[in-house]
Amino acid sequence: MEKLRDLLDRQLGLVTMYRLVTLVLIGLAAIYVGFSATGVIDGVSVKHELLALVVLLVASYGANRLFALIWRIKPHTESSIITGLLLFFLFVPLLFTDVESYLWLAAAAALANLSKYVLAWRGRHIFNPAAAGAFLVFVAQQLFGRDLFTTATWQAAATDTMLPFVAIGAFLVLWRTRRLDVGLLFIVLAAVLTVLALNDRTPGLGDAVESTFQSYPVVFLAGFMVSEPLTLPPRRKQQWAVAAVVALVFAYPSYITLLTDTPPDLGWIMDQPQELSLLVGNLVAFAFARRKGVALDLVARRQLTPETHEFTFRPKRPMSFRPGQFVELTVPHKGADTRGLRRSFSISSPPGPDGTMTLALRVPDKSSSFKRAMVGLEPGARVHATGIGGDFVLPADPTTPVLLVAGGIGITPFISQLQHQPDRDAVLVYGVNAPEEIAYADVLAGFRVVIVSPVAPEHLPTRWRHVEAPFISVDLVATAVPDLGERLAYVSGPPAMVNSVRAGLARRCKRVRTDYFTGY
């Protein structure tokens, strides 16, 4: 199992979350069109499917560029491509046979991208763009007295033939974003509520279950829309709450029949339960934590180790965070590779009165274009933070003893936490490849630290000790920290390292929390 975890993390970490979603959606669209072409799926002609896809992608890309130009913002091209692909799964295989139909389809893509700029708060869109675009085009049709397509079909995302492929794609995205629990919570709640309602109208429970997963986009929504990072709140319990709300609204047209024989007539608005459920969930997420896009000015940069660099930024507006949380940065640069323009970094500084924020990253010889762009920044350069979040925070009770296990650059969240609560009973086990790769040695000098490396450092502070080993293992940690069973464990670092010790520590500690540096 650990080998499978390592393989998934290693392969999925080669691309950014945005690129993974794009590739998966392209793959699913290709499979659907292929099935249509071979007659496996009956629907509209392949010509109409491909034309609808081209219209959506071109309209989404063009609208995003236009609105970015009007608002003087650098457009995020991949986001517009994802929006166009998602709308393909919403509307295909509706029959589009005339120019007006395709114009309304293009309008849905344009409205979806417009929502990112108009329905936004301090640089962050409030609603899922694809859901907003679909809902707004329905509203527009009502205003203009048109009914060319008054509902999204979602059939391309919810058929018996497509379900296995959608499930695999959703799993990959949820695994990559570490939101498998959020997606599963939505699937279970939405499916149970829908099955309960359908059970009264189908021959048996099995038929109700089959109809739920083959006629409703439960799995697709969980993988590609409910879990969208930009419209989720930052904390895990808040994300669970949003998933539950979306599930309730999603199933409303079905389960309301269980409560009354005469369900209320809400008109055309309830013809879009999937889109409406996402929009309501987005509002709940916004209520939990109003998203703030903030400009960051680079104050200073220094090299911590031969491969590790630290950056100190000053936000244009105060940014509140808890030690251990991460910030997502957008750094536009030419020649961006497959890892894109955005990346998340654990904050390495504690909250302080001066308002500055430090981040550290490892930059090996063969680095991504993002890292090269970061290293090339000069003081005064400006980047943008597009969100702060994460649950990798220490217990609220400062007397709770903790074990901190860091691999390489995974030290960064612990630096923030230790500086914020220097008196907490904490033991840090820090694994590095060589003594010269020990980052923040000056900060850690006064703390209880176990350095794990093949070669011992020349000088060890009083509270440090060295264990000669090529990597961190559970047995090594247990030997170095005799009171392991009395501590809560926090593990941060590369996925292979985290996976190798997580299960063993879970059996020996009170609790284990992990922070994966996937795709770093």
N, C-alpha and C positions, 0 to 999 in steps of 0.2 A: 504493500500500500504506500509506504514512504517513497519507494522508487517511482511509483505512478505520480504521486504528488510532485516529486522533484521534476519529473519529465514535463508535466503540465506547466508548472511554474517557469521552467527554463524556456520552453517553446513559446508560451504565451507572452513571456516577458520580452521577447524579441521585438514586439511591436507595441505601440501605445494602445490604450483602450479605444480611442477614436478609430485608429486604423483597424483594430480587430473587429469592431462593430461594422465598419464599412465592408471589410472583406467577407464577413459572415453574411451580411445582407445581400451582397452581390452574389455570393454563392447560392443563397436560398432563392433569389430571383432567377438565376440561371437554371436551377433545378426545376422551378415551377414552369418556366417557359419551355424547358426541355420536355417535361411531362405533358404539357399542352400540345407540343408539336408531335409527339408520338401517340397521342390519344389516350394516355394514361389518365389524364385529367380532362374532363369535358368542360369547355368554357368558351370564352371568346377566341377569335383566331389569334395566332401567334403574331400576325401583322399588327393587330390592334393592341396587343399586350406590349410589344416592343415600342410602338408609337407612343403609347401612354407613358412608358418608362422614360423615353427620350424627352417627352414634353415636361414631365415632372423634374427630371434632372436639370435640363436646360433652364426651366423657369426658376427652380430653386437656386441654382448657381447664379443666374443673372440677377435675380431679385436681391440676393444676399450682397452681391457686389454693388448694386445700385444703392441699397440702403446704407451700406457701410460708407460709401462715398458721401452720401447726404449727411450722415451723422459724424463723418470724419473719423471713422474707426477702421482699423485694419481688419478685413474680413477673415473669418475662419472658414476656409473653403471646405474642409472635410466635414464640418458640421452641416453645411448646406447640402452636401451629397447624401449624408445620412438622412436628413429630413426628406429629401426627394425619394429615397429608397423606402423609407417608412410609409410615406403616402402611397407608394405603389402597392404595398401590402394592405393598406386600408381600402383602396378603391378597386383594384383589379380583383375579380373579372367583371366589373360592371361594363356594360356595352357602350363603347364610345364610337359613334358612327358618323358624327357630323362635326363641323368646325366649332360650333358653339359648345359642344360637350368638352372638347379639348381645351377651349378657352377657360371654362369653369375649372377644369383640372389644373391648368396653369395658375388660375387665381388661387386655388387652394395652396399651391406651393409658395406663391408670392405672399399670401396672408400669413402662412406659417413663418416665413422669414421676417416679415414685418413685425410679428408678435415679439420677436427677440429684441427689437429696438423700442417699440411703443409700450408693450406690456412688460415693462422691465423696471427694476429698482436698483439704482446706482450701478448701472452697467451689467446687471445680471437679469436674464429673463426669468419671469415668474412661472410661466406655463411651458409645458412640453410643446415645442413648436409644431410638431406634426399633428398632435391632438388639437391644438389651438387653430391651426390652419383648416383642418377638416370641419371643426365646429363653426368657425367663422364663415366658411363658404356655404354651409347650410343656412346660417342666418342671412347671408347675402341673398341666397335664392329665395328665401321667404319674403325679404323686402322687395325683390324684383318680380315676385309672383312666378318664379320658375321652379320646376321640380324635376330637372333632368336627372339628378341623383340626390335624393333626400336622405340617404343613409349610407354609411360605409359598410361594405360587405365583410371585410376581413377574411374572405374565403381563401385567399392565397396563403394566409397565415394559420388557417384552422380547417384542414381537411385530413381525412385518414391517411392519405398518401404523403402529405407534407409533414404531418405531426412528428415522425421520428427525426427528420432533418431539422425542424424547428427546435425540437427538444435538445438536440446536440448543440446547435448554435447558441441557444439560450444558456445552456450549461457552461459553455466556454466563456461567454461574456460574464455571467454571474461569478464564475470561478476567478476570472481575471480581475474583476472589480471587488472581490471579497464580499459579495452581497448575496451569496447563495441562500443564506437564511432568510433574507428579505424576500427574495423571489419565491422560495418555498412557502413562506407564510402566506403570501398572496395567493399562490396556486391552491393551497389547501382550503383557505377560507372561501375563495371565489368558487371553487369546485364543489365544496360541500353545500353551500347555499344554493347553487344552481341545480345540483343533483336532487336535493330535497324537493325543489319545486317541480323539476321534470319528472320525478318518480311518480307523481300523481297523473301524469299525462302520457306515460310510456308503459309498455307491457311489464317491465321489471326494472330492478335496480341496475342490472348490468347494462341495459339499453340506455338508462338515464346517464350513467357514467360515460358510456361511449359517445352519446350525443353531446355531453358537456365538453369533452376534449376534442371532438371532431367538428363541432359546429360553432364553438366559441373560442376566441383567441386568448385563452387563459395563459397558456405557456408562452406565447409570443409576447404578450404584454409584460409578463414577469421578467423575461430576459432582456427586452429591448426598450421598454418605456417606463415601467414602474421603477426600475433600478437606475434611471438616468441620473448621473451624479449632479448635474447642474440644477436639478429641481428637487433634490432630496435634502432634508435637514442634516446637520453635521454629526449628530449623535445616533448610536445604533437604536436605542429604544424609541427615539423619535421616528426613525425610518420604519420600524415595525408598526408604529401607530399609523403612519401614512399608508403602508401596504394594507393594513386592515381596513382603513377608510375606503381606499380604492376598491377593495374586494366587495365591501358592502354596497357601494353605489353601482359597481359593475353588475352585481347580481340582482339589483333592485327590480327590474322588470319581471324577473322570474320568481323571486321569493315573495314578492308582495302578494301574489295570489294565495300564498299560504295563510296570510293574515286577514284577508277580506275577500268576499265573493265579488265585490264591485270595486276593483282598484281605481284610484283616482285617475282621471284623464288629464295627463300633463301635456297632451298634444305632441307636436313634432319634436319637442325638446328631448323626449325620452326615446326617440328613434335612434339616438346616438349615445346609448348607455356607456359604451367603452370609452369614447372620447370624453364624455361628461365625467366619468369616474376619475380619469386622469387629471382633469382640470380641477375637480374638487380636491383631489389629493395634493395637487400642487399648491392650492390655497392653504391647506393644512400645513404643508411643509414651510410655506412662507410665513405663516403665523408662528411656527416654532422658532424660526431663525431667519430674519430678513437678510437676504443675501446682499453682500456689499462687494462690488468690484473696486479695488483700491490701487492707485498708482504708487509704486515704490521707487524711491531714488537711491541709487547705490552710493553709500557713504565711504566705504573702505573695502579692500580686499586683501587677504593675506593667505600665505601658503602654510598650512598646518603640518603637512608631511609631504614627501616627494610626490604623492598622488592626490592629496586632499587639499581642497581650497575652501576658505571661508569667506562669505560675503555678508556685509553689514548693510542693511537697508533702513531707510527712514520712510514710513508710510506718510502719504499726504494727509490722511485722516487717521485718528487713533484706531488701532485694531486690537480687539480683545481676544485672548486665546488662553488655553490651559496648557501647562507644561506637558509635553508629550504629543500634542496635536501637530497636524501638518498644514502646510499652505500650498495651494496650487498656483504655479507661476505660468504666465504666458510671456514668452520671449520671441517676438517675431525676428526671423533672420532669413537670409537668402540661402538657397540650396538646402532647405530642410530635408532630412532623410525620413525614413519610414516611422521614426519615433515622434515626429511632429513638433509642434510649437509649445506644447503644454507639458508640464511635469510637476509632480507633487514632491515636496521636501518636508521632512520633519524639521520643526523649528528648534534650533540648538541653544537659543538664549531664553532666559526666564522672562516673564512679564516684568517690565520695569518702567520707572517714571519718565525716562528719556524717550520712550516710544520706539526705539530702534529694535530691529529684529535681525538675528543672524541665522544663516543657513550654511550648511557645509555639504560638499559633494566630492565624490571620488572621481578623478579624471585620469584614466589610464591612457597609454599611448594611442590606442585605437578607441576613440570616443565618438559618441553620437554628435550630430551637428548642433544639438541643443547645448550639450556641455561645452563644446568648442566656442559657441556663441557666448555662453556665460563667462567663460574664462577671458574672453576678449572684451568684456565690458570694462569701461573706465569709470572712475568716480564721477557722479553726476548723471550717469546713464539711467534711463527710466524703464522699468518693466511693470507688469500688471499682475496683481494677485487676484485670482478669480474665485477664491473661497478658502475658508479655514474649517477644519473638521477633524474628526477622529475620536476614538474612545480609548486610545492607549494612554490613559491617565492613571496616576497613582491613587490609592484609596483616600477618601476624604479624611479619614481618621489619621492624623500624623503619627500616631504611636504604633500603627500597624507595621511590623517588620517586612521588608521586601527583599527579594533576590532579583538583581538585574543582570541579564545575560545578553551581551552584545557581540555581534560578529562584524568586524570591519567598520564600515560607515554606519552601521546600526547603532553606534554609540550616540548619535546626535540627539534623539529624544531624551536619553538619560542625562545628558549634559544640562539640558533645560530643567529637568526634574531635580537633579541633585543641587544645582545652584539655587533653585527656588525653595527647597526644603533641606538645607545642609545638615540639620540636626536629626533627620529621620534615620532610623536603624536600617541601613541599606548596605548590601554587599554587591559589588559589581564584579562579574566575571567577564573579562574582555579578551576576545580572541583576535589576534592579528597574525599576519604572515611573517612579519619581521619587526624588531623593536622600533625601527625608524618609522613604522606606520602607525604608531600610537598617537592618535589625535587627542588634542586637549589635555596633554600631560600636565600642563600648568594648572588647569582647573581641577583635575583629579588628584592632585598631590596630597590633599588633606583627607581623602576618603579611603574607605576600606576597599581595596581593589586586588583582584586576582588576575594577573596577566597570563594568558595562555598563548605561547608562541614556540617555535622550534628552537629559538636562541634567546637567552636571557638578556634583558636590557643591562647596560653597564651600571646604571645607578637606579636603585629602587628607593622611593620615598619610604618613610617609616612604616606606614600602614599598608604598603604594597607587599605582595609576594608573587613569585613566578612559578608557573608549572610548565615544565618542558613537554610539549605535545604539539602535533601538527594541526589539531583542531579541537574544538570543544566537544565533549561527550557528556552524557548524563552521569556516568560513573565518576568522571573527573570532577564535575560540579558537586556531586554528593560527598566526595572525599574532601574537597576544598571548603565546603560549607556544611559542617556537621549538623547545624540546626535547621537544615533544609525544610523539614516537615512543619516548622512553625512559621514559614514565610509564604507570602504570595509571590509568585514568579512572573517576571515580565521578560519576554524574549524578543529581541529586535535584530534583524540582519537579513542576509540573503535567504531566499526560500529553502535552499538545501540545508543550511545550517539550522534554521528555525524548525523545519520538519524533523530533523534528526534528533532534536532534544525535547520537542514539545510533548510527545506522548509519555516519555519517561518521567519528565518533570511533573506531568499531571498526576502520576501515580504516587509521587513523593511529596508534593507541595499541596497547600490548601487549595490553590487555584492557579491557573496559568493564563496569561494574556499574551498575544503575539502581535508583532508588527512586521509584516513582510515587505521587503524592499524589492518588489517585483518590477522588472523592467527598468531598474534604476540605471 
